Amino acid sequence: MTELTERVALVTGGARGQGAAHAEALASSGLRVVIADVLDEAGEKTAAALAEKGHAVRYIHLDVTDEAAWAAAVENIEKHDGGLDTLVNNAGIIRVTPLNELSLAEWDLVQKVNTSSVLLGMKAAFPAIARRGGGTIINVASTAAHRGAEAYGAYSASKAAVLALTRAAALEYAPHNIRVNSISPGGVETPMNDDEPAGGTSSSTPLGRRARPEEISPLVVYLATDASSFVTGADFLIDGGVTVR
Ligand SMILES: NC(=O)c1ccc[n+]([C@@H]2O[C@H](COP(=O)([O-])OP(=O)(O)OC[C@H]3O[C@@H](n4cnc5c(N)ncnc54)[C@H](O)[C@@H]3O)[C@@H](O)[C@H]2O)c1
């Protein structure tokens, strides 16, 4: 594997929220980071702000549901950044709709953005990471993958599938020295939760609050780097204790 300071990470959904925090944390650890999103203005702004702090971060447009766009993004990164070592499949959406009101179109959209994207991302990144002699993939799931919640059926199913995909990829990619893990955050203060009542899941969380995005990022850095060299196929709850109840 390449030296840490020569490694390149791709963080999807990196224009804002947790993805932007993960990009900054990975860049602070010495990696070059490419953030990808569909929010081009926010993405360019985030990359520029991180570059101003001295980090090697740039933005590319990538709709994670588009297989051809994935191939182009990975090709672009290999060409401009010299290779790809780490993929953080972080992009995601939420829809909160009771099952009896959930249309097939809404269900399909959530599965496509949250789950199919993880498959497409891993397939696209695999040859590039393998060419580097190994690397890491971090898939972002959720506590919703682990517990039931009214009106979260589509979202929970999409994230539970991310856990299953992570396990399959860990087995298939291990011979190529590629470690694949997932993280399951609880409530995090990001624009995704803008529609939640103030505090969101805070009252049911033992630590009594939602996480700040930068509290999740050290786990991503751990899983991306050699500190986690014997860890693969695992899911990590990072949730203020909410799943203990
Ligand atoms: N916020 C929470 O409480 C919470 C908890 C657990 C897990 N998560 C997960 O964490 C991840 C990050 O979410 P966040 O909290 O930062 O929310 P966020 O809405 O701020 O960020 C999600 C990002 O994904 C991008 N995105 C959406 N669809 C995309 C597509 N088709 N292609 C490319 N990018 C796309 C968005 O533009 C946005 O920048 C998501 O996978 C989410 O499901 C969030």
PDBQT file of the ligand as one rigid body, heavy atoms in Angstrom, charges set to zero:
ROOT
HETATM    1  N1  LIG A 301     -27.817  13.087   9.936  1.00  0.00    +0.000 N 
HETATM    2  C1  LIG A 301     -28.090  11.962  10.601  1.00  0.00    +0.000 C 
HETATM    3  O1  LIG A 301     -28.702  11.994  11.671  1.00  0.00    +0.000 OA
HETATM    4  C2  LIG A 301     -27.604  10.640  10.062  1.00  0.00    +0.000 A 
HETATM    5  C3  LIG A 301     -27.594   9.532  10.924  1.00  0.00    +0.000 A 
HETATM    6  C4  LIG A 301     -27.133   8.304  10.449  1.00  0.00    +0.000 A 
HETATM    7  C5  LIG A 301     -26.673   8.180   9.163  1.00  0.00    +0.000 A 
HETATM    8  N2  LIG A 301     -26.704   9.273   8.343  1.00  0.00    +0.000 N 
HETATM    9  C6  LIG A 301     -26.175   9.091   6.985  1.00  0.00    +0.000 C 
HETATM   10  O2  LIG A 301     -24.996   9.864   6.880  1.00  0.00    +0.000 OA
HETATM   11  C7  LIG A 301     -24.746  10.194   5.507  1.00  0.00    +0.000 C 
HETATM   12  C8  LIG A 301     -24.460  11.687   5.394  1.00  0.00    +0.000 C 
HETATM   13  O3  LIG A 301     -25.642  12.408   5.673  1.00  0.00    +0.000 OA
HETATM   14  P1  LIG A 301     -25.653  13.834   6.403  1.00  0.00    +0.000 P 
HETATM   15  O4  LIG A 301     -26.206  13.627   7.736  1.00  0.00    +0.000 OA
HETATM   16  O5  LIG A 301     -24.334  14.488   6.256  1.00  0.00    +0.000 OA
HETATM   17  O6  LIG A 301     -26.787  14.580   5.529  1.00  0.00    +0.000 OA
HETATM   18  P2  LIG A 301     -26.672  15.692   4.405  1.00  0.00    +0.000 P 
HETATM   19  O7  LIG A 301     -28.035  15.714   3.773  1.00  0.00    +0.000 OA
HETATM   20  O8  LIG A 301     -26.131  16.945   4.947  1.00  0.00    +0.000 OA
HETATM   21  O9  LIG A 301     -25.592  15.102   3.385  1.00  0.00    +0.000 OA
HETATM   22  C9  LIG A 301     -25.882  14.161   2.407  1.00  0.00    +0.000 C 
HETATM   23  C10 LIG A 301     -25.124  14.543   1.161  1.00  0.00    +0.000 C 
HETATM   24  O10 LIG A 301     -25.374  13.549   0.157  1.00  0.00    +0.000 OA
HETATM   25  C11 LIG A 301     -25.549  14.229  -1.067  1.00  0.00    +0.000 C 
HETATM   26  N3  LIG A 301     -26.307  13.411  -2.026  1.00  0.00    +0.000 N 
HETATM   27  C12 LIG A 301     -27.617  13.058  -1.980  1.00  0.00    +0.000 A 
HETATM   28  N4  LIG A 301     -27.952  12.384  -3.085  1.00  0.00    +0.000 NA
HETATM   29  C13 LIG A 301     -26.821  12.294  -3.842  1.00  0.00    +0.000 A 
HETATM   30  C14 LIG A 301     -26.530  11.714  -5.107  1.00  0.00    +0.000 A 
HETATM   31  N5  LIG A 301     -27.479  11.085  -5.833  1.00  0.00    +0.000 N 
HETATM   32  N6  LIG A 301     -25.270  11.812  -5.570  1.00  0.00    +0.000 NA
HETATM   33  C15 LIG A 301     -24.311  12.452  -4.859  1.00  0.00    +0.000 A 
HETATM   34  N7  LIG A 301     -24.531  13.024  -3.666  1.00  0.00    +0.000 NA
HETATM   35  C16 LIG A 301     -25.780  12.945  -3.174  1.00  0.00    +0.000 A 
HETATM   36  C17 LIG A 301     -26.322  15.487  -0.686  1.00  0.00    +0.000 C 
HETATM   37  O11 LIG A 301     -26.305  16.453  -1.724  1.00  0.00    +0.000 OA
HETATM   38  C18 LIG A 301     -25.606  15.903   0.580  1.00  0.00    +0.000 C 
HETATM   39  O12 LIG A 301     -24.513  16.747   0.315  1.00  0.00    +0.000 OA
HETATM   40  C19 LIG A 301     -25.987   9.718   4.756  1.00  0.00    +0.000 C 
HETATM   41  O13 LIG A 301     -25.724   8.470   4.165  1.00  0.00    +0.000 OA
HETATM   42  C20 LIG A 301     -27.023   9.565   5.848  1.00  0.00    +0.000 C 
HETATM   43  O14 LIG A 301     -28.045   8.655   5.491  1.00  0.00    +0.000 OA
HETATM   44  C21 LIG A 301     -27.152  10.490   8.753  1.00  0.00    +0.000 A 
ENDROOT
TORSDOF 0
